[in-house]
């Protein structure tokens, strides 16, 4: 899931940015989460990691440049797009924060889409993403559907086949999706990406496994799924191979 932060102390500017950003992310079929902050200090105190940060330069207390310097020292891969009326600060941001881009207030759809496209081209190169068709999901109590879902492989915890519904459930850390598929075909499709069947109907992402203990697989987020007795040896062998080959 694409994690985005918006750090802006002016509500009108924040609402305008998010009002443009959400439809664009939906247009490009991104699974995303946007978190709002009203100051650089609040953003830093959160301790959260973000793929992309939209940040005002002129804010109360710690300004955007100072905040960006701290963020850059913690994580060089985070991309920052500055929102500003003060062009004289752009050189500082470019030299000390390695800002991804700048947008002038008030932010326009065209300018934001251009920079978002540039970011997504880079972001998508860094992640293997798979396409799933006719996917349903529930968010904030509302049932929705997507004709096409592009999902980074690393975000998938496991797949679960729901026999009574003849559907496959895709479980990520933040969302659960359902779509129609044949579990044997899915197992074959996902095998090159480090997935292994732990028991009938459950296909686990080995990257997200913390350990296999007894007759259960414990994932890195603490969730456990069943490990059938007849699959214990093969599953542990595949897990050890994956850890050895990936260097984890």
VEXPAFI-489398 format. One record per residue (C-alpha): x, y negated, z; residue number from 1. Coordinates in nm, 2 decimals, padded with zeros to 4 digits. Example, Ala and Ser with C-alpha at 12.3 -4.5 7.8 and 13.67 -1.06 7.14 Angstrom:
# VEXPAFI-489398
+--------+--------+--------+-----+
!   east !  north !     up !  nr !
+--------+--------+--------+-----+
!  01.23 !  00.45 !  00.78 !   1 !
!  01.37 !  00.11 !  00.71 !   2 !
+--------+--------+--------+-----+
This chain:
# VEXPAFI-489398
+--------+--------+--------+-----+
!   east !  north !     up !  nr !
+--------+--------+--------+-----+
!  00.00 !  00.00 !  00.00 !   1 !
!  00.12 ! -00.35 ! -00.09 !   2 !
!  00.17 ! -00.55 !  00.23 !   3 !
!  00.13 ! -00.92 !  00.18 !   4 !
!  00.16 ! -01.21 !  00.43 !   5 !
!  00.02 ! -01.56 !  00.38 !   6 !
!  00.19 ! -01.81 !  00.61 !   7 !
!  00.02 ! -02.14 !  00.58 !   8 !
! -00.10 ! -02.38 !  00.85 !   9 !
! -00.36 ! -02.57 !  00.64 !  10 !
! -00.68 ! -02.36 !  00.62 !  11 !
! -00.80 ! -02.52 !  00.29 !  12 !
! -00.47 ! -02.43 !  00.12 !  13 !
! -00.47 ! -02.08 !  00.27 !  14 !
! -00.83 ! -02.02 !  00.16 !  15 !
! -00.76 ! -02.14 ! -00.19 !  16 !
! -00.45 ! -01.92 ! -00.22 !  17 !
! -00.63 ! -01.60 ! -00.09 !  18 !
! -00.94 ! -01.68 ! -00.31 !  19 !
! -00.72 ! -01.67 ! -00.62 !  20 !
! -00.49 ! -01.38 ! -00.50 !  21 !
! -00.75 ! -01.12 ! -00.42 !  22 !
! -00.92 ! -01.11 ! -00.76 !  23 !
! -00.58 ! -01.09 ! -00.93 !  24 !
! -00.47 ! -00.80 ! -00.71 !  25 !
! -00.80 ! -00.62 ! -00.79 !  26 !
! -00.75 ! -00.69 ! -01.16 !  27 !
! -00.41 ! -00.52 ! -01.15 !  28 !
! -00.56 ! -00.23 ! -00.95 !  29 !
! -00.34 ! -00.28 ! -00.65 !  30 !
! -00.41 ! -00.12 ! -00.31 !  31 !
! -00.32 ! -00.41 ! -00.08 !  32 !
! -00.35 ! -00.56 !  00.27 !  33 !
! -00.32 ! -00.94 !  00.33 !  34 !
! -00.23 ! -01.07 !  00.68 !  35 !
! -00.26 ! -01.44 !  00.76 !  36 !
! -00.02 ! -01.64 !  00.98 !  37 !
! -00.05 ! -02.01 !  01.07 !  38 !
!  00.32 ! -02.06 !  01.16 !  39 !
!  00.67 ! -01.92 !  01.09 !  40 !
!  00.71 ! -01.83 !  01.45 !  41 !
!  00.39 ! -01.63 !  01.45 !  42 !
!  00.51 ! -01.44 !  01.14 !  43 !
!  00.84 ! -01.36 !  01.29 !  44 !
!  00.69 ! -01.25 !  01.62 !  45 !
!  00.46 ! -01.00 !  01.44 !  46 !
!  00.76 ! -00.78 !  01.37 !  47 !
!  00.58 ! -00.65 !  01.06 !  48 !
!  00.74 ! -00.58 !  00.73 !  49 !
!  00.60 ! -00.72 !  00.41 !  50 !
!  00.67 ! -00.66 !  00.04 !  51 !
!  00.56 ! -01.02 ! -00.05 !  52 !
!  00.52 ! -01.34 !  00.15 !  53 !
!  00.35 ! -01.66 !  00.04 !  54 !
!  00.48 ! -01.93 !  00.27 !  55 !
!  00.44 ! -02.31 !  00.30 !  56 !
!  00.76 ! -02.49 !  00.35 !  57 !
!  00.64 ! -02.78 !  00.57 !  58 !
!  00.48 ! -02.63 !  00.88 !  59 !
!  00.47 ! -02.73 !  01.25 !  60 !
!  00.76 ! -02.60 !  01.45 !  61 !
!  00.98 ! -02.37 !  01.25 !  62 !
!  00.96 ! -02.46 !  00.89 !  63 !
!  00.94 ! -02.23 !  00.59 !  64 !
!  01.31 ! -02.25 !  00.51 !  65 !
!  01.42 ! -02.16 !  00.86 !  66 !
!  01.16 ! -01.88 !  00.88 !  67 !
!  01.28 ! -01.75 !  00.54 !  68 !
!  01.64 ! -01.75 !  00.65 !  69 !
!  01.55 ! -01.53 !  00.95 !  70 !
!  01.33 ! -01.30 !  00.74 !  71 !
!  01.61 ! -01.26 !  00.48 !  72 !
!  01.86 ! -01.17 !  00.75 !  73 !
!  01.63 ! -00.90 !  00.86 !  74 !
!  01.52 ! -00.76 !  00.53 !  75 !
!  01.68 ! -00.86 !  00.20 !  76 !
!  01.41 ! -00.68 ! -00.01 !  77 !
!  01.12 ! -00.90 !  00.11 !  78 !
!  01.02 ! -01.14 ! -00.16 !  79 !
!  00.91 ! -01.49 ! -00.07 !  80 !
!  00.71 ! -01.72 ! -00.29 !  81 !
!  00.71 ! -02.07 ! -00.15 !  82 !
!  00.40 ! -02.30 ! -00.17 !  83 !
!  00.51 ! -02.66 ! -00.16 !  84 !
!  00.46 ! -03.02 ! -00.25 !  85 !
!  00.83 ! -03.10 ! -00.17 !  86 !
!  01.05 ! -03.01 ! -00.46 !  87 !
!  01.36 ! -03.13 ! -00.29 !  88 !
!  01.35 ! -02.82 ! -00.06 !  89 !
!  01.36 ! -02.58 ! -00.35 !  90 !
!  01.74 ! -02.58 ! -00.39 !  91 !
!  01.78 ! -02.50 ! -00.02 !  92 !
!  01.53 ! -02.21 ! -00.05 !  93 !
!  01.70 ! -02.08 ! -00.36 !  94 !
!  02.05 ! -02.09 ! -00.20 !  95 !
!  01.98 ! -01.97 !  00.15 !  96 !
!  01.67 ! -01.76 !  00.13 !  97 !
!  01.69 ! -01.63 ! -00.23 !  98 !
!  01.33 ! -01.72 ! -00.28 !  99 !
!  01.14 ! -01.52 ! -00.55 ! 100 !
!  00.95 ! -01.82 ! -00.68 ! 101 !
!  00.78 ! -02.16 ! -00.61 ! 102 !
!  00.42 ! -02.26 ! -00.66 ! 103 !
!  00.31 ! -02.62 ! -00.64 ! 104 !
!  00.00 ! -02.73 ! -00.44 ! 105 !
! -00.28 ! -02.70 ! -00.52 ! 106 !
! -00.21 ! -02.35 ! -00.65 ! 107 !
! -00.36 ! -02.27 ! -00.99 ! 108 !
! -00.48 ! -01.93 ! -01.11 ! 109 !
! -00.24 ! -01.94 ! -01.41 ! 110 !
!  00.07 ! -02.03 ! -01.20 ! 111 !
! -00.01 ! -01.76 ! -00.94 ! 112 !
! -00.09 ! -01.49 ! -01.19 ! 113 !
!  00.24 ! -01.56 ! -01.38 ! 114 !
!  00.45 ! -01.51 ! -01.06 ! 115 !
!  00.24 ! -01.22 ! -00.94 ! 116 !
!  00.29 ! -01.04 ! -01.27 ! 117 !
!  00.67 ! -01.09 ! -01.23 ! 118 !
!  00.66 ! -00.96 ! -00.88 ! 119 !
!  00.45 ! -00.65 ! -00.97 ! 120 !
!  00.68 ! -00.56 ! -01.26 ! 121 !
!  00.97 ! -00.54 ! -01.01 ! 122 !
!  00.76 ! -00.38 ! -00.73 ! 123 !
!  00.63 ! -00.11 ! -00.96 ! 124 !
!  00.98 ! -00.02 ! -01.08 ! 125 !
!  01.08 !  00.05 ! -00.73 ! 126 !
!  00.79 !  00.30 ! -00.66 ! 127 !
!  00.66 !  00.61 ! -00.84 ! 128 !
!  00.29 !  00.55 ! -00.88 ! 129 !
!  00.02 !  00.79 ! -00.99 ! 130 !
! -00.32 !  00.73 ! -01.14 ! 131 !
! -00.64 !  00.88 ! -01.01 ! 132 !
! -00.97 !  00.85 ! -01.18 ! 133 !
! -01.32 !  00.77 ! -01.05 ! 134 !
! -01.22 !  00.73 ! -00.69 ! 135 !
! -01.46 !  00.64 ! -00.40 ! 136 !
! -01.37 !  00.50 ! -00.07 ! 137 !
! -01.52 !  00.32 !  00.23 ! 138 !
! -01.38 ! -00.01 !  00.35 ! 139 !
! -01.53 ! -00.22 !  00.63 ! 140 !
! -01.84 !  00.00 !  00.63 ! 141 !
! -01.90 ! -00.06 !  00.26 ! 142 !
! -01.89 !  00.23 !  00.01 ! 143 !
! -01.70 !  00.14 ! -00.31 ! 144 !
! -01.56 !  00.29 ! -00.62 ! 145 !
! -01.27 !  00.23 ! -00.85 ! 146 !
! -01.26 !  00.38 ! -01.20 ! 147 !
! -00.88 !  00.39 ! -01.18 ! 148 !
! -00.66 !  00.39 ! -00.87 ! 149 !
! -00.28 !  00.34 ! -00.90 ! 150 !
! -00.13 !  00.48 ! -00.58 ! 151 !
!  00.24 !  00.48 ! -00.48 ! 152 !
!  00.34 !  00.84 ! -00.41 ! 153 !
!  00.52 !  00.76 ! -00.09 ! 154 !
!  00.20 !  00.62 !  00.07 ! 155 !
!  00.02 !  00.95 !  00.04 ! 156 !
!  00.02 !  01.15 !  00.36 ! 157 !
! -00.17 !  01.45 !  00.23 ! 158 !
! -00.45 !  01.58 !  00.01 ! 159 !
! -00.74 !  01.78 !  00.14 ! 160 !
! -00.98 !  01.98 ! -00.08 ! 161 !
! -01.34 !  01.95 !  00.04 ! 162 !
! -01.49 !  02.28 ! -00.10 ! 163 !
! -01.85 !  02.20 ! -00.03 ! 164 !
! -01.83 !  01.87 ! -00.22 ! 165 !
! -01.58 !  02.00 ! -00.48 ! 166 !
! -01.37 !  01.69 ! -00.42 ! 167 !
! -01.02 !  01.61 ! -00.31 ! 168 !
! -00.96 !  01.37 ! -00.03 ! 169 !
! -00.65 !  01.15 ! -00.06 ! 170 !
! -00.53 !  01.05 !  00.29 ! 171 !
! -00.29 !  00.75 !  00.33 ! 172 !
! -00.20 !  00.58 !  00.65 ! 173 !
! -00.46 !  00.30 !  00.60 ! 174 !
! -00.72 !  00.44 !  00.37 ! 175 !
! -00.90 !  00.76 !  00.26 ! 176 !
! -01.01 !  00.81 ! -00.10 ! 177 !
! -01.21 !  01.09 ! -00.26 ! 178 !
! -01.23 !  01.20 ! -00.62 ! 179 !
! -01.30 !  01.51 ! -00.83 ! 180 !
! -01.01 !  01.75 ! -00.90 ! 181 !
! -00.91 !  02.12 ! -00.90 ! 182 !
! -00.68 !  02.19 ! -00.61 ! 183 !
! -00.46 !  02.43 ! -00.81 ! 184 !
! -00.40 !  02.17 ! -01.08 ! 185 !
! -00.33 !  01.91 ! -00.82 ! 186 !
! -00.07 !  02.13 ! -00.65 ! 187 !
!  00.11 !  02.18 ! -00.99 ! 188 !
!  00.09 !  01.80 ! -01.06 ! 189 !
!  00.24 !  01.70 ! -00.72 ! 190 !
!  00.51 !  01.97 ! -00.69 ! 191 !
!  00.78 !  01.75 ! -00.86 ! 192 !
!  00.71 !  01.47 ! -00.61 ! 193 !
!  00.79 !  01.67 ! -00.29 ! 194 !
!  00.44 !  01.80 ! -00.19 ! 195 !
!  00.39 !  02.15 ! -00.04 ! 196 !
!  00.07 !  02.34 !  00.06 ! 197 !
!  00.06 !  02.39 !  00.43 ! 198 !
! -00.27 !  02.59 !  00.43 ! 199 !
! -00.54 !  02.66 !  00.18 ! 200 !
! -00.67 !  02.32 !  00.05 ! 201 !
! -00.41 !  02.10 !  00.22 ! 202 !
! -00.12 !  01.96 !  00.03 ! 203 !
!  00.13 !  01.76 !  00.23 ! 204 !
!  00.38 !  01.50 !  00.13 ! 205 !
!  00.71 !  01.63 !  00.27 ! 206 !
!  00.85 !  01.27 !  00.28 ! 207 !
!  00.60 !  01.19 !  00.56 ! 208 !
!  00.66 !  01.51 !  00.77 ! 209 !
!  00.82 !  01.47 !  01.11 ! 210 !
!  00.83 !  01.84 !  01.19 ! 211 !
!  00.67 !  02.18 !  01.14 ! 212 !
!  00.59 !  02.33 !  01.48 ! 213 !
!  00.40 !  02.65 !  01.54 ! 214 !
!  00.09 !  02.65 !  01.32 ! 215 !
!  00.08 !  02.27 !  01.25 ! 216 !
!  00.26 !  02.01 !  01.05 ! 217 !
!  00.32 !  01.68 !  01.24 ! 218 !
!  00.34 !  01.37 !  01.02 ! 219 !
!  00.56 !  01.07 !  01.10 ! 220 !
!  00.25 !  00.87 !  01.20 ! 221 !
!  00.16 !  01.13 !  01.46 ! 222 !
! -00.13 !  01.30 !  01.27 ! 223 !
! -00.12 !  01.68 !  01.25 ! 224 !
! -00.25 !  01.91 !  00.98 ! 225 !
! -00.29 !  02.29 !  00.98 ! 226 !
!  00.00 !  02.52 !  00.88 ! 227 !
! -00.13 !  02.88 !  00.81 ! 228 !
!  00.07 !  03.17 !  00.94 ! 229 !
!  00.14 !  03.32 !  00.60 ! 230 !
!  00.28 !  02.99 !  00.47 ! 231 !
!  00.51 !  02.90 !  00.77 ! 232 !
!  00.83 !  03.05 !  00.63 ! 233 !
!  00.79 !  02.90 !  00.28 ! 234 !
!  00.68 !  02.56 !  00.41 ! 235 !
!  00.98 !  02.53 !  00.64 ! 236 !
!  01.21 !  02.64 !  00.36 ! 237 !
!  01.07 !  02.38 !  00.13 ! 238 !
!  01.09 !  02.11 !  00.40 ! 239 !
!  01.45 !  02.19 !  00.48 ! 240 !
!  01.54 !  02.18 !  00.10 ! 241 !
!  01.36 !  01.84 !  00.07 ! 242 !
!  01.55 !  01.69 !  00.37 ! 243 !
!  01.88 !  01.82 !  00.24 ! 244 !
!  01.83 !  01.70 ! -00.11 ! 245 !
!  01.69 !  01.36 ! -00.01 ! 246 !
!  01.95 !  01.29 !  00.26 ! 247 !
!  01.68 !  01.21 !  00.52 ! 248 !
+--------+--------+--------+-----+
